[in-house]
Amino acid sequence: MEQITFDGVQINKRVNHNKEKTAFERRFQKWCDKESEDETTSYGMCGFGEICDWCKDNSYGRPCVRALNAMLREKGRVLDYSRTDYDNIFTWGE
């Protein structure tokens, strides 16, 4: 596992990646929930995003995050977790 040094302290890059991913997932699902409650756009609404093709069950947990992760795994794509253009991610516009 790759390590980096910050102020003399060894930091595992994987741990930082997991924190970034978790933080992104929270922000993305929160955005989807907020947008779906707004009902003025199709963003966050079930069935309207490209990632929705990978959604298996939206009755629990974080369905948009699960669908996004399934799509990324299947297509072999990598997501930059610093992105905040959630509308493009929801529709998977580049």
C-alpha positions as CSV (number, residue, x, y, z in Angstrom):
1,M,0.0,0.0,0.0
2,E,1.4,3.4,-1.0
3,Q,2.3,5.7,1.9
4,I,2.9,9.4,1.8
5,T,4.6,11.5,4.4
6,F,3.1,14.7,5.8
7,D,5.0,16.7,8.4
8,G,7.0,13.5,9.2
9,V,3.9,11.4,9.7
10,Q,3.2,8.4,7.4
11,I,-0.3,8.5,6.0
12,N,-1.9,5.7,4.1
13,K,-3.2,7.0,0.8
14,R,-6.0,4.5,0.8
15,V,-7.4,5.9,4.0
16,N,-7.5,9.4,2.5
17,H,-9.2,8.0,-0.6
18,N,-11.9,6.2,1.5
19,K,-12.6,9.4,3.4
20,E,-12.9,11.4,0.2
21,K,-15.2,8.8,-1.3
22,T,-17.4,8.6,1.8
23,A,-17.6,12.4,1.9
24,F,-18.5,12.6,-1.8
25,E,-21.2,9.8,-1.4
26,R,-22.8,11.7,1.5
27,R,-22.8,15.0,-0.5
28,F,-24.1,13.3,-3.7
29,Q,-27.0,11.5,-2.0
30,K,-27.9,14.6,-0.1
31,W,-28.0,16.5,-3.4
32,C,-30.1,13.8,-5.0
33,D,-32.6,13.8,-2.1
34,K,-32.8,17.6,-2.1
35,E,-33.4,17.8,-5.9
36,S,-36.0,15.1,-5.9
37,E,-38.0,16.9,-3.1
38,D,-37.8,20.1,-5.2
39,E,-39.7,18.5,-8.1
40,T,-38.9,21.4,-10.4
41,T,-36.3,19.4,-12.4
42,S,-35.7,15.8,-13.1
43,Y,-32.4,15.8,-11.2
44,G,-32.4,13.3,-8.3
45,M,-35.8,11.8,-9.5
46,C,-35.9,8.1,-9.9
47,G,-35.6,6.9,-13.5
48,F,-34.4,10.2,-14.9
49,G,-30.6,9.8,-14.6
50,E,-28.2,7.6,-16.5
51,I,-27.2,6.0,-13.2
52,C,-30.8,4.9,-12.6
53,D,-30.3,2.0,-15.0
54,W,-28.2,0.5,-12.3
55,C,-30.6,1.1,-9.4
56,K,-32.0,-2.1,-8.0
57,D,-34.0,-1.0,-5.0
58,N,-34.7,2.6,-4.0
59,S,-36.6,1.8,-0.8
60,Y,-33.6,1.9,1.6
61,G,-30.3,3.5,2.2
62,R,-28.5,5.6,-0.4
63,P,-30.0,4.3,-3.7
64,C,-28.3,6.9,-6.0
65,V,-24.9,6.2,-4.5
66,R,-25.4,2.5,-4.8
67,A,-26.5,2.9,-8.5
68,L,-23.5,5.2,-9.2
69,N,-21.0,2.8,-7.7
70,A,-22.6,-0.2,-9.6
71,M,-22.3,1.8,-12.9
72,L,-18.7,2.8,-12.2
73,R,-17.8,-0.9,-11.4
74,E,-19.5,-2.3,-14.5
75,K,-18.1,0.3,-16.9
76,G,-14.7,0.4,-15.3
77,R,-14.9,4.1,-14.8
78,V,-13.1,6.1,-12.1
79,L,-14.7,9.1,-10.4
80,D,-12.8,12.1,-9.1
81,Y,-14.3,12.5,-5.6
82,S,-13.6,16.2,-5.5
83,R,-16.2,16.8,-8.2
84,T,-19.3,18.8,-7.2
85,D,-21.1,18.9,-10.6
86,Y,-23.7,16.5,-9.3
87,D,-26.1,17.2,-12.2
88,N,-23.5,16.0,-14.7
89,I,-22.7,13.0,-12.5
90,F,-26.4,12.1,-12.2
91,T,-26.8,12.1,-15.9
92,W,-23.2,11.1,-16.4
93,G,-22.4,14.0,-18.7
94,E,-18.7,14.6,-19.0
